């Protein structure tokens, strides 16, 4: 019997200033994606982040 390993990968998405805007990753036990978001102010500092949502 052959078994295959499934590769799990997270995909970061960046804005124009190369700040990580969003991260998507596959959760354990489902086919959906887990998404987290970060918002930056005009100085480039993170001021708001959203917890994991699907």
Secondary structure, DSSP 8 states (H G I E B T S, - for coil): ---------EEEEE-TTS-EEEEEEE-TTSSSEEEEEEEE-TTS-EEEEEEEE-
